[in-house]
Amino acid sequence: MADRNRRGIRGVVAAALVAVLAGTAVAADDPAAPAVPEAFAGELPAGVRLLRGQNAPPRQPDGNSLLFATPAGWLAFDSGRHPQHAQALIALAAEHDDATPAAIVVLVNSHWHLDHVGGNPLLRQAFPRLQVLASPAIDAALAGFLARYAEQLREALAQQPDAPQAADWQAELARIEAGDALRPDRVVCADEELALGGRRFLIGAAAGASDGDLWLLDRERGVLAAGDLVTLPVPFLDTACPANWQPALERLAAQEFTVLVPGHGPPLTRAGLEVYRRAFDRLLACAASPAPEAACIDGWIADAAPLLPDEGQRRLARDMLGYYVPQSLRRADAGRCAPPPAAARG
């Protein structure tokens, strides 16, 4: 299954790094999605800071990163891809706060995609005592998917050493070759309530966007970090298992939160997540039906309309879905994937 990394190399071979991500939609005869006036959340509560990921093709994107204040310092959720993102996260942690030390003491990686773990080495260098938690899926990714991606990068550099994107390809290769710096110090395979930095958090184990997703809930502040189980303007289906993703979204909806921060896109309210879930369910139903590809794309745009407030996002959603519907959702093996972790099935 191709992810943004493989899309990047596909673009390399085609002489462009094109960010085509995707989702899909709805049966055309279903009623329109209800209006949801408050799909997006306002300011995050005190003690939580958000660093939005950037997506500026042809460069590969960064995912969102969060900081949660704890008595010992900051807990970070995801580290982005590029050094600029990790450096901005360090600077955000250092902004004046009498109640919280400037150090990042814990890092939780939502999953193994490079736009969520690529900043790990820089954070480890800046904070030598940093503890990193993640699922064990990074091991299989480094031996399989990321190893193949690294070989594609080497081939592209050998064939086009003077290409405008060569510096980005080399940096991407270096991220993969960091290897052990991407791996966690503590593996999380099931739901765990943990004291991290002197504050309690619930970490949930799921599968859907990858073969090992984690989400994090700060119950006291009502903030749920969802990673790529929720992404905008569409679900990022590159390494996804849609059959596992649906129950993962159901579990997210069952948590006690006020604000949900997706892996990409602005924070959502509970109502916003319900819009996303409905659009996602109808997207999968459409893709499994004989409906034309265009109907599935139109369905997502209609169902997710409260989450797509401007034409630029709708246009990007259409481009991404134009890739994901045939390449991810309607592939012959689209329904075959590993079962979710036991904790995610409960």
PEPENOR-V48913 format. One line per field, one symbol per residue. ss: DSSP state (~ for helix, > for strand, _ for the rest). A space follows every 10 residues. Layout:
ss=???
This chain:
ss=___~~~~~~~ ~~~_______ __________ _________> _______>>> >_________ ____>>>>>> __>>>>>___ __~~~~~~~~ ~~~~______ ___>>>>>__ ___~~~~__~ ~~~~~~____ >>>>__~~~~ ~~~_~~~~~~ ~~~~~~~~~_ _____~~~~~ ~~~~~~~_~~ ~~___>>___ _>>>>>__>> >>>>>>____ __>>>>>>__ __>>>>>>>> >_________ _~~~~~~~~~ ~~~_____>> >>>>___>_~ ~~~~~~~~~~ ~~~~~~~___ __~~~~~~~~ ~~~_~~~___ ~~~~~~~~~~ ~~~~~~~~~_ __________ _~~~~_
